[in-house]
Amino acid sequence: MEAVDENALVLADQQRILHLLSNLIGNSVKSCPRNSTVTVEVDVRAREVVLTVRDDGAGIPADIRDHLFKQGTRTWRGAQLGLSLAQGIVQAHGGRIWTDDEQPAGTVIRIALQRA
């Protein structure tokens, strides 16, 4: 395990953010085929820390991706996403959450939180 970068500190409810990350990682693991990779990355920027959960599964179709964070969107491929709740938690912390569609396969979900 690597040392903690003090620049990566954020003011947040630790339990809620850890639960959120645990759910995002769990969703990735459940939706990917065996021997897939799930990666968690931290990017320290000038005013925020961006947490990324990336997998190399099938990805999320564009028509679903547009509605992922809206209330009432609960499942995709049988996974309990709850991303509208995730968005509420992130926004309550003054942050933002989004998905990238830049790669041909897999899913990328990013959370940006303000640095402490």
C-alpha distances in whole Angstrom, upper triangle without the diagonal:
4,7,9,12,15,17,15,17,19,22,22,23,19,20,22,20,17,20,21,18,18,21,21,18,20,23,22,21,24,26,25,26,25,22,21,18,17,14,13,13,14,17,18,21,24,25,22,19,19,17,18,18,19,20,23,25,29,29,31,34,36,38,36,33,36,36,32,32,36,37,38,35,34,33,33,33,33,29,30,28,29,29,31,30,27,29,30,27,26,29,30,27,28,26,27,26,27,27,27,30,29,28,30,28,25,25,23,23,22,22,22,22,24,22,22
4,6,9,12,14,13,15,18,21,21,22,19,21,23,20,18,21,22,18,19,23,22,19,22,25,23,23,26,28,26,28,27,24,23,20,18,15,13,12,12,14,15,19,21,22,20,17,17,16,17,18,19,21,24,27,30,29,31,35,36,38,36,33,35,36,32,32,36,37,38,36,35,35,34,34,34,31,31,29,30,29,32,30,27,28,30,27,25,28,29,26,27,25,26,25,26,26,26,29,28,28,30,29,26,25,23,22,21,21,21,21,22,19,20
4,6,9,12,11,13,16,19,20,21,18,20,22,20,18,22,22,19,20,24,23,21,24,27,25,25,29,30,29,31,30,28,26,23,21,18,15,14,13,15,14,18,20,21,19,16,17,16,18,20,22,24,27,29,33,32,33,37,37,40,38,35,37,37,34,33,36,37,39,37,36,36,36,37,37,33,33,31,31,30,32,31,27,29,30,27,25,28,28,25,26,24,26,26,27,28,28,31,30,30,33,31,29,27,25,24,22,21,21,20,20,18,18
4,6,9,8,9,12,15,16,18,15,18,20,17,16,19,20,17,19,22,21,20,23,26,24,25,28,30,29,31,31,29,27,23,21,17,15,13,11,12,12,15,17,18,16,13,15,14,17,18,21,23,26,29,32,31,32,35,36,38,36,33,34,35,31,30,34,35,37,35,34,34,34,35,35,32,31,29,29,28,30,28,24,26,27,23,22,24,24,21,22,21,23,23,25,26,26,29,29,29,32,31,28,26,23,22,20,18,18,16,17,14,14
4,5,5,8,11,14,16,19,16,20,21,18,17,21,21,19,21,24,23,22,25,27,26,27,30,31,30,33,32,30,28,24,22,18,15,13,10,11,9,12,14,15,13,11,13,14,16,19,21,24,27,30,33,31,32,35,35,38,36,32,34,34,31,30,33,35,37,35,35,35,35,36,37,33,32,30,30,28,30,28,25,25,27,24,21,24,24,20,21,20,21,22,24,25,25,29,28,28,32,31,28,26,23,22,19,18,16,15,15,12,12
4,5,6,9,12,15,17,16,19,20,18,18,22,21,20,22,25,24,24,27,29,28,29,32,33,33,36,35,33,31,27,25,21,18,16,12,12,10,12,13,13,13,11,14,15,18,21,23,27,30,32,35,33,34,37,37,39,37,34,35,35,32,30,34,35,37,36,36,36,37,38,38,34,33,31,31,29,30,28,25,25,26,23,21,23,23,19,20,19,21,22,25,26,27,30,30,31,34,33,31,28,25,23,20,18,16,14,13,10,9
4,6,9,12,14,18,16,20,21,17,18,22,21,19,22,25,23,23,27,28,27,29,32,32,32,35,35,33,31,27,24,21,17,15,11,10,7,9,9,10,9,8,12,13,17,20,22,26,29,31,34,31,32,35,34,37,35,31,32,33,30,29,32,33,36,35,35,35,35,37,38,34,33,30,30,27,29,27,24,24,25,22,19,21,21,18,18,17,19,20,22,24,24,28,27,28,32,31,29,27,23,22,18,16,14,12,11,8,8
4,6,10,12,15,14,17,17,14,15,18,18,16,19,21,20,20,23,24,24,25,28,29,29,32,32,30,28,24,21,18,14,12,8,8,6,9,10,10,8,6,9,10,13,16,19,22,26,28,31,28,29,32,32,34,32,28,30,30,27,25,29,30,33,31,31,32,32,33,34,30,29,26,26,24,25,24,20,21,22,19,16,19,19,15,16,14,16,17,19,21,22,25,25,26,29,29,26,23,20,18,15,13,11,10,10,7,8
4,7,9,12,11,15,15,13,14,17,17,16,18,21,20,21,24,25,25,26,29,30,30,33,34,32,30,26,23,20,16,14,11,11,9,11,12,11,9,8,11,12,15,18,21,25,28,30,32,30,30,33,33,35,33,30,31,31,28,26,29,30,32,31,31,32,32,34,34,31,29,27,26,24,25,23,20,20,21,18,15,17,17,13,14,14,16,18,20,23,24,27,28,29,32,31,28,25,22,20,17,14,12,9,9,6,6
4,6,9,9,13,13,10,13,16,15,14,18,19,19,20,23,24,24,26,28,29,30,33,34,33,30,27,23,20,17,15,12,12,10,12,12,10,8,7,10,11,15,17,21,24,28,30,32,29,29,32,31,33,31,27,28,28,25,23,26,27,29,28,28,30,31,33,33,29,27,24,23,21,22,20,17,17,17,14,12,14,13,10,11,10,13,15,18,21,23,26,27,28,31,30,28,24,21,18,15,12,10,7,6,5,4
4,7,9,12,12,10,13,16,15,16,18,20,20,21,24,25,26,28,30,31,32,35,36,35,32,29,26,23,19,18,15,16,14,15,15,12,11,11,13,14,18,20,23,27,30,32,34,31,31,33,33,34,32,29,29,28,26,23,25,26,29,28,28,30,31,34,33,30,27,25,23,21,21,19,17,17,16,13,12,13,11,8,10,11,14,16,20,23,25,28,29,31,34,33,30,27,23,20,17,14,12,8,7,7,5
4,6,9,8,7,10,12,12,13,15,17,17,19,21,22,23,25,27,28,29,33,34,33,30,28,24,22,18,18,15,17,15,17,18,15,12,12,13,13,17,18,22,25,29,30,32,29,28,31,31,32,29,27,27,26,23,21,23,23,26,25,25,27,28,31,30,26,24,22,20,18,19,16,14,14,13,10,9,11,9,6,9,10,13,15,18,21,24,27,29,30,33,31,28,25,22,19,16,12,12,8,9,10,9
4,6,6,6,9,10,11,12,14,16,17,18,20,21,23,24,26,27,29,32,33,33,30,28,24,23,19,19,18,19,19,20,21,18,16,15,16,15,18,19,23,25,29,30,32,29,29,32,32,32,29,27,28,26,23,21,23,22,25,25,24,26,28,30,29,25,23,21,19,18,18,15,13,14,13,9,10,12,10,8,12,12,15,16,20,22,25,29,30,31,34,32,29,25,23,20,18,14,14,11,13,13,12
4,6,5,6,8,10,11,12,14,15,16,18,20,21,22,24,26,27,30,30,30,28,25,22,20,17,17,16,18,18,20,21,19,16,14,15,14,17,17,21,24,27,28,31,28,28,31,32,33,30,27,29,27,24,22,24,24,26,25,24,26,27,29,28,24,22,20,19,18,19,16,14,16,15,11,12,15,13,11,14,14,16,17,20,22,25,28,30,30,33,31,27,24,22,19,17,14,15,12,14,14,13
4,6,5,6,8,10,10,12,14,15,16,18,20,21,22,24,26,29,29,29,27,25,21,21,17,19,18,20,21,23,25,22,19,17,18,16,18,18,21,23,27,27,30,28,27,31,31,32,29,27,28,26,23,21,23,22,24,24,22,24,25,27,26,22,20,18,17,17,18,15,13,16,15,11,13,16,14,13,16,16,18,18,21,23,25,29,30,31,33,31,27,24,22,19,18,15,17,15,17,17,17
4,6,5,6,9,10,11,12,14,15,16,18,20,21,22,24,28,29,29,27,24,21,20,17,18,17,20,20,22,24,21,18,16,16,14,16,16,20,22,26,26,28,25,25,28,28,29,25,24,25,23,20,17,20,19,21,20,19,21,23,25,24,20,17,16,14,14,14,11,9,12,11,7,9,12,11,10,14,13,15,14,18,20,23,26,28,29,31,29,25,22,20,17,16,13,14,13,15,17,17
4,5,5,6,8,10,11,12,14,15,17,18,20,21,23,26,27,27,24,22,18,17,14,15,14,16,17,18,21,18,15,13,12,10,13,13,17,19,23,24,26,23,23,26,26,27,24,22,23,22,19,17,19,19,21,20,19,21,22,24,23,20,17,15,14,13,14,12,9,11,11,8,8,12,11,9,13,11,13,12,15,17,20,23,25,26,28,26,23,19,17,14,13,10,11,10,13,14,15
4,5,5,6,9,10,10,12,14,15,16,18,20,21,24,25,24,22,20,16,15,12,14,14,17,18,20,23,21,17,15,14,11,13,13,16,18,22,23,25,23,23,27,28,29,25,23,25,24,20,19,22,21,23,22,20,21,22,24,23,19,17,16,15,15,17,14,11,14,15,11,12,15,15,13,16,15,16,15,17,19,21,24,26,26,28,26,22,19,18,15,14,12,14,13,16,16,17
4,5,5,6,9,10,10,12,14,15,16,18,20,23,24,24,22,20,17,17,14,16,17,20,21,23,25,23,20,17,16,14,15,13,17,18,22,22,24,22,22,25,26,27,24,22,24,22,18,17,20,19,20,19,17,18,20,21,20,16,14,13,12,13,14,12,10,13,13,10,12,15,15,14,17,16,16,15,17,18,21,24,26,26,28,26,22,19,18,15,15,13,16,15,18,19,20
4,5,5,6,9,10,11,13,14,15,17,19,22,23,24,21,19,15,15,13,15,15,18,19,21,23,21,18,15,14,11,12,11,14,16,20,20,22,20,19,22,23,24,20,19,20,19,15,14,16,16,18,16,15,16,17,19,18,15,13,11,10,9,11,9,6,10,11,8,9,12,13,12,15,13,13,11,14,15,18,21,23,23,25,23,19,16,15,12,12,10,13,13,16,18,19
4,5,5,6,8,10,11,12,14,15,17,20,21,21,18,16,12,12,9,11,12,15,17,19,22,20,17,14,12,9,9,8,12,13,17,18,20,18,18,22,23,24,21,19,21,20,16,15,19,19,20,18,17,17,18,19,19,15,14,12,12,11,14,12,9,12,14,11,11,15,15,14,17,14,14,12,14,14,17,20,21,21,23,21,17,14,13,10,10,9,12,13,16,17,19
4,6,5,6,9,10,10,12,14,16,19,19,19,17,15,12,12,11,14,15,18,20,23,26,24,20,17,16,12,12,10,13,14,17,18,20,19,19,23,24,25,22,20,23,21,18,17,20,20,21,19,17,17,18,19,17,14,13,12,12,13,16,14,11,15,16,14,14,18,18,17,20,18,17,15,17,17,19,22,24,23,25,22,18,16,15,13,14,13,16,16,20,21,22
4,5,5,6,9,10,10,12,14,18,19,19,17,16,13,14,12,15,17,20,22,24,27,25,22,19,17,13,13,10,13,14,17,16,18,17,17,20,22,22,19,18,20,18,15,14,17,17,17,15,13,13,14,15,14,10,9,8,9,10,13,11,9,13,14,13,13,17,17,17,20,18,17,14,15,15,18,20,22,22,23,20,17,14,14,12,13,13,16,17,21,22,24
4,5,5,6,9,10,11,12,16,17,18,15,14,10,11,10,13,15,17,20,22,25,23,20,17,14,11,10,7,9,10,14,14,16,14,14,17,19,20,17,15,18,16,13,13,16,17,17,15,13,13,13,14,14,10,10,8,9,9,12,12,9,12,14,13,13,16,18,17,19,16,15,11,12,12,14,17,19,18,20,17,13,11,10,8,10,11,14,16,20,21,23
4,5,5,6,9,10,11,14,15,15,12,11,7,8,8,12,14,17,20,22,26,25,21,18,15,12,10,7,8,9,12,12,15,14,15,19,21,22,19,17,20,20,16,17,20,20,21,18,16,15,15,15,15,12,12,11,13,12,16,15,13,15,18,16,16,19,21,20,22,19,18,14,15,14,16,18,19,18,20,17,13,11,11,10,12,13,16,18,21,22,24
4,5,5,6,9,10,13,14,15,13,12,9,12,12,15,18,21,24,26,29,28,24,21,19,15,14,10,12,11,14,13,15,15,16,19,21,23,19,18,21,20,16,17,20,20,20,17,15,14,14,14,13,9,10,10,12,13,16,15,13,17,19,17,18,21,22,22,24,21,20,17,17,16,18,20,22,21,21,18,14,13,13,13,15,16,19,21,24,25,27
4,5,5,6,9,12,14,15,13,13,10,12,13,16,19,21,24,26,29,28,25,22,19,16,13,10,11,10,12,11,13,12,12,16,18,19,15,15,18,17,13,14,17,18,17,14,12,10,10,10,10,6,7,7,10,10,14,14,12,15,18,17,17,20,22,22,24,21,19,15,15,14,16,17,20,18,19,16,12,10,12,11,14,15,19,21,25,26,28
4,5,5,6,10,11,12,9,9,7,9,11,14,17,20,23,25,28,28,24,21,18,14,12,8,8,6,9,8,10,10,11,15,17,19,16,15,18,18,14,16,19,20,20,17,15,13,11,11,12,9,11,10,13,13,16,17,15,17,20,19,19,22,24,23,25,21,19,16,15,13,14,15,17,15,16,13,9,8,9,10,13,15,19,21,25,26,28
4,6,6,8,9,10,8,8,7,10,12,16,19,22,25,27,31,30,27,23,20,17,14,11,10,8,10,9,12,12,14,18,20,22,19,18,22,21,18,19,22,23,22,19,17,15,14,12,12,10,12,12,15,16,20,19,17,20,23,22,21,25,26,26,28,24,23,19,19,17,18,19,20,18,18,15,11,11,13,13,16,18,22,24,27,28,30
4,6,8,9,12,10,11,10,14,15,19,22,25,28,30,34,33,29,26,23,20,17,13,13,11,12,10,12,12,13,17,20,21,18,18,21,20,17,19,21,22,20,17,15,12,11,9,9,7,10,11,14,15,19,19,17,20,23,22,22,25,27,27,29,26,24,20,20,18,19,20,22,20,19,16,13,12,15,15,18,20,24,26,29,31,33
4,7,10,12,10,11,10,14,16,19,22,25,28,30,33,32,29,26,23,20,17,13,12,9,10,7,8,9,10,13,16,18,15,15,18,18,15,18,20,21,20,16,14,11,9,7,8,7,10,10,14,15,18,19,18,20,23,23,23,25,27,27,29,26,23,19,18,15,17,17,19,17,16,12,10,10,13,14,17,19,23,26,29,31,33
4,7,8,6,8,9,12,15,18,21,24,27,29,33,33,29,26,23,20,16,13,11,7,7,5,7,9,11,14,18,19,17,17,20,20,18,20,23,24,23,20,18,15,12,10,12,11,14,14,18,18,21,22,20,22,25,25,24,27,30,29,30,27,25,21,19,16,17,17,18,15,15,11,8,10,13,14,18,20,24,27,30,32,34
4,6,6,9,11,15,18,21,24,27,30,32,36,36,33,29,26,23,20,16,14,10,9,7,8,11,14,17,20,22,20,20,24,24,21,24,26,27,26,23,21,17,15,12,14,13,17,17,21,21,25,26,24,26,29,29,28,31,33,33,34,31,28,25,23,20,20,20,21,18,16,12,11,13,16,18,21,24,28,30,34,35,37
4,6,9,11,15,18,21,25,28,31,33,37,37,34,30,27,24,21,17,15,12,11,9,12,15,18,20,24,26,23,23,27,27,24,27,29,30,29,26,23,20,18,15,16,16,19,20,23,24,27,28,26,28,31,30,30,33,35,34,36,33,30,27,26,23,23,22,23,20,19,15,14,16,18,20,23,26,29,31,35,36,38
4,7,10,13,16,19,23,26,29,32,35,36,32,29,26,23,20,17,14,11,10,10,13,16,19,22,25,27,25,24,28,28,26,28,31,32,31,28,26,23,21,18,19,18,21,21,25,25,29,29,27,29,32,31,30,33,35,34,36,32,30,27,26,23,22,22,22,19,18,15,13,16,18,20,23,25,28,31,34,34,37
4,7,10,14,16,20,23,26,29,32,33,29,26,23,20,17,13,11,7,6,7,10,12,15,18,21,24,22,21,25,25,22,25,28,29,28,25,23,21,18,16,18,16,19,19,22,22,26,26,24,26,29,28,27,30,32,31,32,29,27,23,22,19,19,19,19,16,15,12,10,12,14,16,19,22,25,28,31,32,34
4,6,10,13,17,19,23,25,29,29,26,23,20,17,13,11,8,6,6,8,12,13,16,19,22,24,22,21,24,25,22,24,27,29,28,25,24,21,19,18,19,17,20,19,22,21,25,25,22,24,27,26,25,28,30,29,30,26,24,21,20,17,17,18,18,15,15,12,10,11,12,14,17,19,22,25,28,28,31
4,7,10,14,16,20,22,26,26,23,19,16,13,10,7,6,4,7,9,12,12,15,18,21,23,21,19,22,23,19,21,24,26,26,23,21,19,18,17,18,16,17,16,19,18,22,22,19,21,24,22,21,24,26,25,26,23,21,18,17,15,15,16,17,15,16,13,9,9,10,11,13,16,19,21,24,25,27
4,6,10,13,16,19,23,23,20,16,14,10,8,6,5,6,9,12,15,14,17,20,22,24,22,20,23,24,20,21,25,27,27,24,23,22,20,20,21,18,20,18,20,19,22,22,19,20,23,22,20,23,25,23,24,21,20,17,16,14,14,16,16,14,16,14,11,10,9,11,12,14,16,19,22,22,24
4,7,10,13,16,20,20,16,13,10,7,5,5,6,9,12,15,18,16,18,21,23,25,23,20,23,23,20,20,24,25,26,24,23,22,21,22,22,19,19,17,19,17,20,20,17,18,21,19,17,20,22,20,21,18,17,15,15,14,14,17,17,16,19,17,13,12,10,10,10,11,13,15,18,18,21
4,7,10,13,16,17,14,10,8,6,5,7,8,11,14,17,20,18,20,23,23,26,24,21,23,24,21,21,25,27,28,26,25,25,24,24,25,22,22,20,21,19,22,22,18,19,21,19,17,20,22,19,20,17,16,14,15,14,14,17,16,16,19,18,15,13,11,11,9,10,12,14,16,16,18
4,6,10,13,14,10,7,6,5,6,9,11,15,18,20,23,21,22,25,25,28,26,23,25,25,22,22,25,27,29,27,27,27,26,27,28,24,24,22,22,20,22,22,18,18,21,19,16,19,20,17,18,15,15,14,15,15,16,19,18,19,22,21,18,16,13,12,10,10,10,11,13,12,15
4,6,10,11,8,6,5,7,8,12,13,17,19,22,24,22,23,26,25,28,27,23,24,26,23,22,26,28,30,28,28,29,28,29,30,27,27,24,24,21,23,23,19,19,22,20,17,19,21,18,17,14,14,14,15,15,15,18,18,18,22,22,19,17,14,13,10,10,9,11,12,11,14
4,7,8,6,5,6,9,11,15,17,21,23,26,28,26,26,29,28,31,29,26,27,28,25,24,28,30,32,30,31,31,31,32,33,30,29,26,26,23,25,25,21,20,22,20,17,19,20,17,16,14,15,16,17,18,18,21,21,22,26,25,23,21,17,16,13,12,10,10,10,8,11
4,6,5,6,7,11,13,17,19,22,25,27,29,26,27,29,28,31,29,26,26,28,25,24,27,30,32,31,31,32,31,33,35,31,31,27,27,24,25,25,22,20,22,21,17,18,20,17,16,13,14,15,17,18,18,21,20,22,26,26,24,22,18,17,13,12,10,10,9,8,12
4,6,8,11,14,17,20,22,26,29,31,33,30,30,32,31,33,32,28,28,30,28,26,29,31,34,33,34,35,34,37,38,34,33,30,30,26,27,27,24,22,24,22,19,19,21,17,16,14,16,18,19,21,21,24,23,25,29,29,28,25,22,20,16,15,12,11,9,8,11
4,7,10,13,16,20,22,26,29,31,33,29,29,31,30,32,31,27,27,28,26,24,27,29,32,31,32,33,33,35,36,33,32,28,27,24,24,24,21,19,21,19,16,16,17,14,12,11,13,15,17,20,20,24,24,26,30,30,28,25,21,19,15,13,10,9,6,6,9
4,6,10,13,16,19,23,26,28,29,26,26,28,27,29,28,24,24,25,23,21,24,26,29,28,28,30,30,32,33,29,28,25,24,21,21,21,18,17,18,16,13,14,15,12,10,9,10,12,15,17,18,21,21,23,27,27,25,22,18,16,12,10,6,5,4,5,8
4,7,10,13,16,20,23,25,27,24,24,27,26,29,27,23,24,25,22,20,24,26,28,27,27,28,28,30,30,27,26,23,22,20,21,20,17,16,18,16,12,14,16,12,12,10,11,12,14,16,17,20,20,22,25,25,22,19,16,14,10,8,6,5,6,6,9
4,6,10,12,16,19,21,23,20,21,23,23,25,23,20,21,22,19,18,21,23,26,24,24,25,24,26,27,24,23,20,20,17,19,19,15,14,17,15,12,14,16,13,13,10,9,9,11,12,13,17,17,18,22,21,19,16,12,10,6,5,4,6,9,10,13
4,7,10,13,17,19,21,18,19,22,22,24,22,19,20,21,18,17,21,22,25,22,22,23,22,24,24,21,20,17,18,15,17,17,13,14,16,14,11,14,16,14,14,11,11,9,11,12,13,16,17,17,21,19,17,14,10,8,6,5,6,8,11,12,15
4,6,10,13,15,17,15,16,19,19,22,20,16,19,19,16,16,20,22,24,21,21,21,20,21,22,19,19,16,17,14,17,17,14,14,17,16,13,16,19,17,17,13,12,10,10,9,10,13,14,14,17,16,13,10,7,6,4,6,9,11,15,16,19
4,7,11,12,15,12,14,17,18,21,18,15,18,19,15,16,19,21,22,19,19,18,17,18,19,16,16,14,15,13,17,17,13,15,18,16,15,18,20,18,19,16,14,11,11,10,11,13,14,14,16,14,10,8,6,5,6,9,12,14,18,19,21
4,7,9,12,10,12,15,17,19,17,15,18,19,16,17,21,23,24,20,20,18,17,17,19,16,17,15,17,15,19,19,16,17,21,20,18,21,23,22,22,19,17,13,12,10,10,11,12,10,13,10,7,6,4,7,9,12,15,17,21,22,25
4,6,9,8,11,14,16,19,17,15,19,19,17,18,22,24,24,20,19,18,15,15,17,14,16,15,18,16,20,21,18,19,23,22,21,24,26,25,26,22,20,16,15,12,12,12,13,11,12,9,5,5,7,9,12,15,18,21,24,25,28
4,7,7,11,14,16,19,18,16,20,21,18,21,24,26,26,22,21,19,16,15,18,16,19,17,20,19,23,24,21,23,26,26,24,27,29,28,29,25,23,19,17,14,13,13,13,10,10,6,4,7,9,12,15,18,21,24,28,29,32
4,6,9,12,15,17,15,15,18,19,17,20,22,24,24,20,19,16,13,12,14,13,16,15,19,18,22,23,21,22,26,25,24,27,30,29,30,26,24,20,18,14,14,13,14,11,10,6,4,7,10,13,16,19,23,26,29,31,34
4,7,9,12,14,13,13,16,18,16,19,21,23,22,19,18,15,12,10,14,13,16,15,19,18,21,23,22,23,26,26,25,28,30,30,31,27,24,20,18,14,14,12,14,11,9,5,5,8,11,14,18,21,24,27,31,33,36
4,7,9,12,10,9,13,14,13,16,18,21,20,16,16,14,11,11,14,13,15,14,17,15,18,21,19,19,23,23,22,24,27,27,27,24,21,17,14,10,10,9,11,9,8,5,4,5,8,11,14,18,21,24,28,30,33
4,6,8,7,6,10,11,9,13,15,17,17,13,14,12,8,9,13,12,14,12,15,13,16,18,17,17,21,22,21,22,25,26,26,23,19,16,13,9,10,8,12,11,10,8,7,6,9,11,14,17,20,24,27,29,33
4,6,5,6,9,10,10,14,15,18,17,14,15,13,10,11,14,14,16,14,17,15,17,20,20,19,23,24,23,24,28,28,28,25,21,18,15,11,12,9,12,12,10,10,10,10,12,14,17,20,23,26,30,32,35
4,5,5,6,9,10,13,14,17,17,14,16,15,12,14,17,17,18,16,18,16,17,20,19,19,22,24,22,23,27,27,27,23,20,17,13,11,10,8,11,12,11,12,12,11,13,14,17,19,22,25,28,31,34
4,6,6,7,9,13,13,16,15,12,15,14,12,14,17,17,18,16,17,15,16,20,20,19,22,24,23,23,27,28,27,24,21,18,15,13,13,11,15,16,15,15,15,14,16,16,19,21,24,27,30,33,36
4,5,5,6,10,10,13,12,9,11,10,8,11,13,13,14,12,13,12,13,17,16,16,19,21,20,21,24,25,25,22,19,16,13,11,13,12,15,16,15,14,14,12,14,14,17,19,22,25,28,31,34
4,5,5,8,10,13,14,10,12,12,10,13,15,14,15,12,13,11,12,16,15,14,17,19,18,19,22,23,22,19,16,13,10,8,9,8,12,13,14,13,12,10,11,11,13,16,18,21,25,28,31
4,6,8,9,12,13,11,13,14,13,16,18,17,17,14,15,12,12,16,15,14,17,19,18,18,21,23,22,19,15,13,10,9,11,10,14,16,16,16,16,13,14,13,15,17,19,22,25,28,31
4,6,5,9,9,7,10,11,11,14,16,15,14,12,12,10,9,13,13,12,15,17,17,17,20,22,21,19,15,13,11,11,13,13,17,18,19,18,17,15,15,14,16,17,19,22,25,28,31
4,6,8,9,6,8,9,9,13,14,12,11,8,9,6,7,11,10,10,13,15,14,15,18,19,19,17,14,11,9,9,12,13,16,17,18,17,15,12,12,11,13,14,17,19,23,26,29
4,7,9,7,9,11,12,16,16,14,13,9,8,5,4,8,8,6,9,12,11,12,15,16,16,14,11,9,8,9,13,14,18,19,21,20,18,14,14,11,12,13,15,17,20,23,26
4,6,6,9,12,13,17,17,16,14,11,9,8,5,9,10,9,10,13,14,13,16,18,18,16,14,12,12,13,16,17,21,22,23,23,21,18,17,15,16,16,18,20,23,26,29
4,6,8,11,14,17,17,16,13,11,8,8,5,8,10,10,10,13,14,14,16,18,19,18,16,14,15,16,19,21,24,26,26,25,23,20,20,17,18,18,20,21,24,28,30
4,6,9,12,15,15,14,11,10,9,9,8,10,13,13,13,16,18,18,19,22,22,21,19,17,17,18,21,22,25,26,27,25,23,20,21,19,21,20,23,24,27,31,33
4,6,8,12,12,11,9,8,7,8,7,10,12,12,14,16,17,18,20,22,22,21,18,15,15,15,18,18,22,23,23,21,19,17,18,16,18,19,21,23,27,30,32
4,7,10,9,8,6,6,5,8,8,10,11,13,14,16,17,19,20,22,23,22,19,16,16,16,19,20,23,23,24,21,19,17,18,16,19,19,22,24,27,30,32
4,7,6,5,5,6,8,9,11,13,14,15,17,19,20,21,23,25,26,24,21,18,17,16,19,19,22,22,22,19,17,15,17,16,19,20,23,25,29,32,34
4,5,6,7,7,10,11,13,15,15,17,19,20,21,23,25,26,27,24,21,18,16,14,17,16,20,19,18,16,14,12,15,15,18,20,23,26,30,32,34
4,6,9,10,13,14,17,18,18,20,23,23,24,26,28,29,30,27,24,21,19,17,18,18,21,19,18,15,13,13,16,17,20,22,26,28,32,34,37
4,7,9,12,14,16,17,18,20,22,23,24,26,27,29,30,28,25,22,21,19,21,21,24,22,21,18,16,15,18,18,21,23,27,29,32,35,37
4,6,9,11,14,14,14,17,19,19,20,23,24,25,27,24,22,18,18,16,19,19,22,21,21,17,15,13,16,15,18,20,23,25,29,31,33
4,6,9,11,11,12,14,16,16,18,20,21,23,24,22,20,17,17,16,19,20,23,23,23,20,17,15,17,15,18,18,22,24,27,29,31
4,5,8,9,9,11,13,14,15,17,19,20,21,19,17,13,13,13,16,17,21,20,21,18,15,13,14,12,14,15,19,20,24,26,28
4,6,5,6,9,10,11,13,14,16,17,19,17,15,13,13,14,18,19,22,23,24,21,18,15,16,13,15,15,18,19,23,25,27
4,5,5,6,8,10,10,12,14,15,16,14,12,9,10,11,14,16,19,20,22,20,17,13,13,10,12,12,15,16,20,23,25
4,5,5,6,9,10,10,12,14,15,14,12,10,11,13,16,18,22,23,24,23,20,17,16,13,14,13,16,17,20,23,25
4,5,5,6,9,10,11,13,14,13,12,11,13,15,19,21,24,25,27,25,22,18,18,14,15,13,16,16,19,22,23
4,5,5,6,9,10,11,13,11,10,8,10,12,16,19,21,22,24,23,19,16,15,11,11,10,12,13,16,19,21
4,5,5,6,8,10,11,9,7,6,9,11,15,18,21,22,24,23,20,17,15,11,11,9,11,12,15,18,20
4,6,5,6,9,10,10,9,9,12,15,19,21,24,26,28,27,24,20,19,15,14,12,13,13,15,19,20
4,6,5,7,9,9,9,10,13,16,19,22,25,26,29,27,24,20,18,15,13,11,12,11,13,16,17
4,5,5,7,5,6,7,10,14,17,20,22,24,26,25,22,19,16,12,11,7,8,8,10,13,15
4,5,5,5,6,8,11,15,18,21,23,26,28,27,25,21,19,15,13,10,10,9,11,14,16
4,5,7,9,11,15,18,22,25,27,29,32,30,28,24,21,18,16,12,12,10,12,15,15
4,5,9,11,15,18,21,24,26,28,31,30,27,23,21,17,14,11,10,7,8,11,12
4,7,10,14,18,20,23,25,27,30,30,27,24,21,17,14,11,9,7,7,10,12
4,7,10,14,16,20,21,23,27,26,24,20,17,13,11,7,5,5,6,10,12
4,7,11,13,16,18,20,23,23,21,17,14,11,8,6,5,7,9,13,16
4,7,10,14,16,17,20,19,17,13,11,7,6,4,6,9,12,15,18
4,7,10,12,14,17,16,14,11,8,6,5,7,9,12,15,18,21
4,7,9,11,13,13,11,7,6,4,6,9,12,15,18,21,24
4,6,8,10,11,10,7,5,7,8,11,13,17,20,22,25
4,6,8,9,9,8,7,10,11,15,17,21,23,26,29
4,7,9,10,9,9,11,13,16,18,21,24,26,29
4,6,7,8,8,12,14,18,20,23,26,27,31
4,7,9,11,14,17,21,23,27,29,31,35
4,7,9,13,16,20,22,26,29,31,34
4,7,10,13,17,20,23,27,28,31
4,7,10,13,17,20,23,25,28
4,7,10,13,16,20,21,25
4,7,10,13,17,19,22
4,7,10,13,15,18
4,7,10,12,15
4,7,9,13
4,6,9
4,7
4
